[in-house]
Amino acid sequence: MIIPSIDLQNGQAVQLMGGRDLKIAAGDPRPIARRFAYAGEIAVIDLNAATGAGTNETVARELLASAPCRVGGGIRDEAAAWRWLEAGAAKIILGTAAQPDLLRRLPASRVIAALDAIDGEVVVEGWRTRTGRGVIERIAELRDYVGGFLVTFVEREGGMGGLPIERIAPLVEAAQGRRVTIAGGVRDASDIARAAALGVDVQIGMALYSGAVSLADAIWATVSPDPATGLAPTVVADERGAVLGLVYSSKESVAAAVESGSGVYWSRSRGTLWIKGETSGDSQELISIRPDCDGDALLFTVCQRGRGFCHLGARTCFGETGGLAGLERRLRDRAANPHPKSFTAKLLADPSLLRAKLVEEAGELADATSRDDVIWEAADSIYFTLCAMARAGVKIEEVEREIDRRAEVPKGAADRAGRAS
């Protein structure tokens, strides 16, 4: 996949040539992050913190709400690493601080080691100092402690002179299953396509900001469509990952989806673009477009409006959904359209009643001993919890994101690390 990059300097999004010379001043990073989020994960790099010339932490924290973010720049100790993970960073990027002694105290799956290299040699201190260490050597030393690597081809950074494709395969081999992201030199969509075919992600900045590659073309470059039709099978899912249906995408439909921020696909029967909801009103808000692991298919994550995705009016093309998702939708509907005789409506209208039921059911769940009783009481507790969420306008996917944020992040880890240092 592609990883659009937002480099922050003095609160603004910028692109530098060779890491030093300002090439593009892109302005407010917030709308840029919202747009880049269509590609899935984005990279947020604090250039001021990286060079010890201040910080963009306030702005960077705001961007965490726009998309899953890989955060890098100035993370030099354990406390800073945990602080960003606690703030909601999907992953953190460590540069010179990526040493085994620190890495073994952090969750490997959430850490990326950044290796900047000139002609295969690792460089540090703002790319000014050569280390005499090869990038392949460093990957071998660190791969047991991290979930992935970001390798920047420094001599090509910002120049759009093309990726050194011949250097990629050895990086993948050395990483031994850890995901490799490369940066530096993307010239056009063909660079992205060739890199993706080798099994790496591509962090892209200058080519996007300059307009040399559009966001939609960059996304499409990671896909291998059917050579006969030019189409890619596309799974459509909602915010929680529940599958709504299977459709097809073309280069044109992906471009239209990114441009409009909505669900747009390719109709094989009509041979034209299909804008979901254009006639039915059951429209979609686009969240992200991502390729599968082999680039054989796309995943559209959307917010589905109206009755549902199916042309028959159902939530999905496989029928209505039940479970927590179905219950949540019913409760939200009840909150929007209260029925005077509904117990749910009474709960939503009476905070003290809802609180009493939450406390009561939590206690009954805690006291339950048999398997059947636990199931029964858990269902009650979840129902009242979802009522509390519906009353506050909180969606279940927001809670799930919070759960994901906490994965492998012990409460108070940043404070404890800070005190220990």
C-alpha positions as CSV (number, residue, x, y, z in Angstrom):
1,M,0.0,0.0,0.0
2,I,1.0,3.6,-0.1
3,I,1.7,5.7,3.0
4,P,1.1,9.4,2.2
5,S,3.5,11.5,4.3
6,I,2.8,14.8,6.1
7,D,6.1,16.5,7.1
8,L,5.4,19.1,9.8
9,Q,7.5,22.2,10.2
10,N,6.4,25.2,12.3
11,G,2.8,23.9,12.3
12,Q,2.6,23.6,8.5
13,A,2.9,20.8,6.0
14,V,6.1,21.1,3.9
15,Q,8.2,19.1,1.5
16,L,12.0,19.5,1.7
17,M,14.6,18.7,-0.9
18,G,17.3,16.5,0.5
19,G,15.9,17.1,4.0
20,R,17.0,20.7,4.1
21,D,15.7,23.0,1.4
22,L,12.1,24.0,1.4
23,K,10.5,22.9,-1.9
24,I,6.8,23.0,-1.2
25,A,4.9,24.9,1.5
26,A,1.6,23.0,1.6
27,G,-0.1,24.9,4.4
28,D,-2.6,23.6,7.0
29,P,-2.0,19.9,7.4
30,R,-5.5,19.1,8.7
31,P,-7.3,19.1,5.3
32,I,-4.4,17.3,3.8
33,A,-4.6,14.5,6.4
34,R,-8.3,14.1,5.8
35,R,-7.7,13.6,2.1
36,F,-4.7,11.4,2.5
37,A,-6.7,9.2,4.9
38,Y,-8.5,7.8,1.8
39,A,-5.3,5.7,1.3
40,G,-5.5,4.2,4.9
41,E,-2.4,4.8,7.1
42,I,-0.5,8.1,6.8
43,A,2.9,9.1,8.1
44,V,3.2,12.2,10.3
45,I,6.8,13.4,10.7
46,D,7.7,16.2,13.1
47,L,10.7,17.8,11.4
48,N,11.2,20.4,14.2
49,A,11.4,17.7,16.8
50,A,13.7,15.6,14.6
51,T,16.2,18.4,14.4
52,G,15.8,19.6,18.0
53,A,14.2,22.9,16.8
54,G,10.9,22.9,18.6
55,T,7.9,20.6,18.3
56,N,4.7,20.2,16.3
57,E,3.1,17.9,18.9
58,T,-0.1,19.8,19.3
59,V,-0.8,19.7,15.5
60,A,0.4,16.1,15.2
61,R,-2.0,15.0,18.0
62,E,-4.9,16.6,16.1
63,L,-4.0,14.6,13.0
64,L,-4.4,11.3,14.9
65,A,-8.2,11.8,14.6
66,S,-8.1,11.9,10.8
67,A,-6.5,8.6,10.0
68,P,-4.4,5.8,11.5
69,C,-1.0,7.6,11.8
70,R,2.6,6.5,11.9
71,V,4.2,9.1,14.0
72,G,7.9,9.9,13.8
73,G,10.4,12.7,14.5
74,G,12.1,13.3,17.8
75,I,11.1,10.1,19.5
76,R,14.3,9.4,21.4
77,D,13.3,7.7,24.6
78,E,10.9,5.2,26.1
79,A,8.6,7.9,27.7
80,A,8.2,9.7,24.4
81,A,7.5,6.4,22.6
82,W,4.8,5.4,25.1
83,R,3.3,8.9,25.1
84,W,2.6,8.7,21.4
85,L,1.2,5.2,21.6
86,E,-1.1,6.4,24.5
87,A,-2.1,9.3,22.3
88,G,-3.4,6.9,19.6
89,A,-0.5,6.5,17.1
90,A,-1.1,3.4,15.1
91,K,2.7,3.0,15.0
92,I,5.7,5.0,16.0
93,I,8.8,5.5,13.9
94,L,12.2,5.5,15.7
95,G,15.4,6.7,14.1
96,T,18.7,6.7,15.9
97,A,16.9,5.7,19.1
98,A,16.0,2.3,17.5
99,Q,18.4,0.3,19.6
100,P,17.7,-3.2,21.1
101,D,17.9,-1.9,24.7
102,L,15.0,0.5,24.1
103,L,13.1,-1.6,21.5
104,R,12.8,-4.6,23.8
105,R,10.7,-2.5,26.2
106,L,8.2,-1.5,23.5
107,P,5.5,-3.5,21.6
108,A,7.3,-4.7,18.5
109,S,4.1,-4.7,16.4
110,R,3.7,-1.0,16.9
111,V,7.3,0.1,16.2
112,I,9.0,0.9,12.9
113,A,12.7,1.4,12.7
114,A,13.8,4.2,10.4
115,L,17.0,3.6,8.5
116,D,18.2,6.5,6.3
117,A,20.8,5.3,3.7
118,I,23.1,6.8,1.1
119,D,24.2,4.2,-1.4
120,G,23.3,1.5,1.1
121,E,25.2,3.0,4.0
122,V,23.2,4.2,7.1
123,V,23.5,7.9,7.8
124,V,22.5,9.8,11.0
125,E,22.4,13.3,12.4
126,G,20.2,14.8,9.7
127,W,21.8,12.7,7.0
128,R,25.1,14.5,7.7
129,T,27.1,11.7,9.3
130,R,28.0,8.3,7.7
131,T,28.0,5.4,10.1
132,G,30.0,2.9,8.1
133,R,27.1,0.4,8.7
134,G,25.2,-1.1,5.9
135,V,21.4,-0.9,5.8
136,I,21.1,-4.7,5.3
137,E,23.3,-5.2,8.4
138,R,21.2,-2.9,10.5
139,I,18.0,-4.6,9.4
140,A,19.4,-8.0,10.5
141,E,20.3,-6.5,13.9
142,L,16.9,-5.0,14.6
143,R,14.4,-7.3,13.0
144,D,13.7,-9.3,16.1
145,Y,12.6,-6.1,18.0
146,V,10.4,-4.3,15.5
147,G,7.3,-4.8,13.3
148,G,8.7,-3.1,10.3
149,F,11.3,-0.8,8.7
150,L,11.2,2.5,6.9
151,V,14.2,2.7,4.5
152,T,14.8,6.1,2.9
153,F,17.0,6.4,-0.1
154,V,18.5,9.7,1.0
155,E,20.3,10.6,-2.2
156,R,16.9,10.5,-4.0
157,E,14.7,12.1,-1.4
158,G,12.6,14.9,-2.8
159,G,14.2,14.7,-6.2
160,M,11.6,12.4,-7.9
161,G,14.4,10.8,-9.9
162,G,12.8,7.3,-9.6
163,L,13.1,4.5,-7.0
164,P,16.2,2.3,-7.0
165,I,14.1,-0.8,-7.7
166,E,17.1,-3.1,-7.7
167,R,17.8,-2.3,-4.0
168,I,14.3,-3.4,-2.8
169,A,14.4,-7.2,-3.0
170,P,17.5,-7.5,-0.7
171,L,15.7,-5.3,1.9
172,V,12.6,-7.6,1.9
173,E,14.8,-10.7,2.2
174,A,16.8,-9.2,5.1
175,A,13.6,-8.2,7.0
176,Q,12.4,-11.8,7.1
177,G,8.7,-11.1,7.2
178,R,8.8,-7.7,8.9
179,R,7.0,-5.2,6.7
180,V,9.3,-2.8,4.7
181,T,8.3,0.7,3.7
182,I,10.5,2.6,1.3
183,A,10.8,6.3,0.7
184,G,12.8,8.6,-1.6
185,G,12.6,9.1,-5.3
186,V,9.1,8.2,-6.4
187,R,8.7,9.7,-9.8
188,D,5.4,8.3,-11.1
189,A,2.8,5.6,-10.5
190,S,4.9,3.0,-12.3
191,D,7.5,3.3,-9.5
192,I,4.8,2.5,-6.9
193,A,3.5,-0.4,-9.0
194,R,6.9,-2.0,-9.3
195,A,7.7,-1.5,-5.6
196,A,4.3,-3.0,-4.6
197,A,4.9,-6.0,-6.8
198,L,8.0,-6.7,-4.7
199,G,6.0,-6.7,-1.5
200,V,6.8,-3.3,0.0
201,D,4.9,-0.3,1.0
202,V,5.8,3.1,-0.4
203,Q,5.9,6.3,1.6
204,I,5.2,9.1,-0.7
205,G,5.4,12.8,-0.3
206,M,6.9,15.1,-3.0
207,A,5.2,13.3,-5.9
208,L,1.8,13.8,-4.3
209,Y,2.3,17.4,-3.3
210,S,3.7,18.4,-6.6
211,G,0.9,16.7,-8.6
212,A,3.2,14.3,-10.4
213,V,1.1,11.5,-9.0
214,S,-2.5,11.8,-7.9
215,L,-3.7,10.1,-4.7
216,A,-6.1,8.0,-6.7
217,D,-3.4,6.9,-9.2
218,A,-1.0,6.1,-6.3
219,I,-3.7,3.9,-4.7
220,W,-4.5,2.2,-8.0
221,A,-0.8,1.5,-8.7
222,T,-0.8,-1.0,-5.8
223,V,-3.4,-3.1,-7.5
224,S,-3.0,-5.8,-10.1
225,P,-6.4,-5.6,-12.0
226,D,-7.6,-8.4,-14.3
227,P,-5.6,-7.9,-17.5
228,A,-8.6,-8.8,-19.6
229,T,-11.1,-6.3,-18.1
230,G,-8.9,-3.8,-16.2
231,L,-11.1,-4.3,-13.2
232,A,-10.3,-5.3,-9.6
233,P,-12.8,-7.2,-7.3
234,T,-13.7,-4.9,-4.5
235,V,-15.0,-5.8,-1.0
236,V,-17.2,-3.1,0.5
237,A,-17.2,-3.0,4.3
238,D,-18.6,-0.6,6.9
239,E,-16.6,1.2,9.7
240,R,-16.6,-2.0,11.8
241,G,-15.3,-4.1,9.0
242,A,-18.6,-5.9,8.4
243,V,-18.9,-6.9,4.7
244,L,-21.6,-5.1,2.8
245,G,-21.1,-6.6,-0.6
246,L,-18.8,-7.4,-3.5
247,V,-18.4,-5.0,-6.5
248,Y,-15.7,-4.1,-9.0
249,S,-13.4,-1.1,-9.4
250,S,-11.6,0.5,-12.3
251,K,-8.9,3.1,-12.4
252,E,-11.7,5.6,-13.3
253,S,-14.0,4.6,-10.5
254,V,-11.2,4.9,-7.9
255,A,-10.4,8.4,-9.1
256,A,-14.1,9.3,-8.9
257,A,-14.4,7.9,-5.4
258,V,-11.3,9.8,-4.1
259,E,-12.4,13.0,-5.8
260,S,-16.0,12.9,-4.5
261,G,-15.3,11.2,-1.1
262,S,-18.0,8.7,-1.8
263,G,-18.6,5.1,-2.8
264,V,-18.1,4.9,-6.6
265,Y,-17.6,1.6,-8.4
266,W,-17.6,0.2,-11.9
267,S,-20.8,-1.3,-13.3
268,R,-19.9,-4.3,-15.4
269,S,-23.5,-4.6,-16.8
270,R,-23.6,-0.9,-18.0
271,G,-19.9,-0.4,-18.6
272,T,-20.0,2.9,-16.7
273,L,-19.3,4.4,-13.3
274,W,-21.8,3.5,-10.6
275,I,-22.3,6.1,-7.9
276,K,-23.8,4.3,-4.9
277,G,-27.0,6.0,-3.8
278,E,-27.3,8.3,-6.8
279,T,-30.8,7.0,-7.5
280,S,-31.7,5.1,-4.3
281,G,-30.5,7.7,-1.8
282,D,-28.6,5.0,0.0
283,S,-25.3,6.8,-0.4
284,Q,-21.8,6.1,1.1
285,E,-19.2,8.3,2.7
286,L,-15.7,7.0,1.7
287,I,-13.4,6.3,4.6
288,S,-10.5,4.5,2.9
289,I,-9.4,2.3,0.0
290,R,-6.8,-0.4,0.6
291,P,-5.4,-3.2,-1.5
292,D,-5.2,-6.8,-0.1
293,C,-1.9,-8.4,0.8
294,D,-1.3,-9.5,-2.8
295,G,-2.7,-6.5,-4.6
296,D,-5.4,-8.7,-6.1
297,A,-8.4,-6.9,-4.7
298,L,-9.5,-3.7,-3.0
299,L,-11.2,-3.0,0.3
300,F,-13.5,0.0,0.3
301,T,-14.3,1.1,3.9
302,V,-17.4,3.3,3.9
303,C,-20.0,4.8,6.1
304,Q,-23.3,3.5,4.7
305,R,-26.3,5.8,4.7
306,G,-30.0,5.0,4.2
307,R,-31.4,1.5,4.2
308,G,-28.3,-0.3,3.3
309,F,-26.0,-1.4,0.5
310,C,-28.1,-4.0,-1.2
311,H,-30.3,-2.9,-4.1
312,L,-33.1,-4.9,-2.4
313,G,-32.9,-2.6,0.6
314,A,-31.1,-4.8,3.0
315,R,-28.1,-3.7,5.0
316,T,-25.8,-6.1,3.1
317,C,-26.0,-8.1,0.0
318,F,-26.0,-11.2,2.2
319,G,-29.0,-10.1,4.2
320,E,-29.5,-8.1,7.4
321,T,-26.9,-8.0,10.1
322,G,-27.6,-8.9,13.7
323,G,-25.5,-9.1,16.8
324,L,-24.0,-5.9,18.3
325,A,-24.2,-4.0,15.0
326,G,-27.9,-4.8,14.6
327,L,-28.6,-3.8,18.2
328,E,-26.7,-0.6,17.9
329,R,-28.6,0.4,14.8
330,R,-31.9,-0.3,16.5
331,L,-30.9,1.8,19.5
332,R,-29.7,4.7,17.4
333,D,-33.0,4.6,15.6
334,R,-34.9,4.5,18.9
335,A,-32.9,7.5,20.1
336,A,-33.8,9.4,16.9
337,N,-37.4,8.3,16.9
338,P,-38.5,7.6,20.5
339,H,-41.5,5.5,21.1
340,P,-43.4,6.4,24.3
341,K,-44.0,2.8,25.3
342,S,-40.5,1.6,24.6
343,F,-38.3,0.7,27.6
344,T,-35.3,1.8,25.5
345,A,-36.9,5.2,25.1
346,K,-37.4,5.4,28.9
347,L,-33.7,4.6,29.5
348,L,-32.6,7.1,27.0
349,A,-34.7,9.8,28.5
350,D,-33.9,9.0,32.1
351,P,-30.1,9.1,33.0
352,S,-30.7,8.0,36.6
353,L,-32.7,4.9,35.4
354,L,-30.0,4.1,32.9
355,R,-27.3,4.5,35.6
356,A,-29.1,2.2,38.0
357,K,-29.5,-0.5,35.4
358,L,-25.8,-0.3,34.4
359,V,-24.7,-0.8,38.0
360,E,-27.3,-3.5,38.6
361,E,-26.4,-5.5,35.5
362,A,-22.6,-5.1,36.0
363,G,-23.0,-6.6,39.5
364,E,-25.1,-9.5,38.2
365,L,-22.5,-10.2,35.5
366,A,-19.8,-10.2,38.2
367,D,-21.7,-12.6,40.3
368,A,-22.7,-15.0,37.5
369,T,-21.0,-18.4,37.7
370,S,-22.5,-20.7,35.1
371,R,-21.8,-20.4,31.4
372,D,-25.4,-19.7,30.6
373,D,-25.7,-17.1,33.3
374,V,-22.6,-15.3,32.1
375,I,-24.0,-15.2,28.5
376,W,-27.4,-13.9,29.8
377,E,-25.9,-11.2,32.1
378,A,-23.3,-10.2,29.5
379,A,-26.1,-9.6,27.0
380,D,-27.9,-7.4,29.5
381,S,-24.8,-5.5,30.3
382,I,-24.0,-4.9,26.7
383,Y,-27.5,-3.7,25.9
384,F,-27.4,-1.1,28.7
385,T,-23.9,-0.1,27.7
386,L,-25.0,0.5,24.1
387,C,-27.9,2.5,25.4
388,A,-25.5,4.7,27.2
389,M,-23.5,5.1,24.0
390,A,-26.6,5.8,22.0
391,R,-27.6,8.5,24.4
392,A,-24.2,10.2,24.1
393,G,-24.1,9.8,20.3
394,V,-21.1,7.4,20.5
395,K,-20.7,4.8,17.8
396,I,-19.4,1.3,18.5
397,E,-16.6,1.8,16.1
398,E,-15.3,4.7,18.2
399,V,-15.1,2.4,21.2
400,E,-13.4,-0.3,19.0
401,R,-10.8,2.3,17.9
402,E,-10.2,3.1,21.6
403,I,-9.7,-0.6,22.3
404,D,-7.2,-0.9,19.4
405,R,-5.4,2.2,20.7
406,R,-4.9,0.5,24.0
407,A,-3.5,-2.7,22.5
408,E,-0.2,-3.5,24.1
409,V,-0.1,0.0,25.7
410,P,-0.2,-0.4,29.5
411,K,-2.0,2.4,31.4
412,G,0.4,5.0,32.6
413,A,3.4,3.5,30.7
414,A,4.6,7.0,29.6
415,D,4.5,8.3,33.2
416,R,6.3,5.3,34.6
417,A,9.0,5.4,31.9
418,G,9.5,9.1,32.5
419,R,9.9,8.6,36.2
420,A,12.4,5.7,35.6
421,S,14.5,8.0,33.5
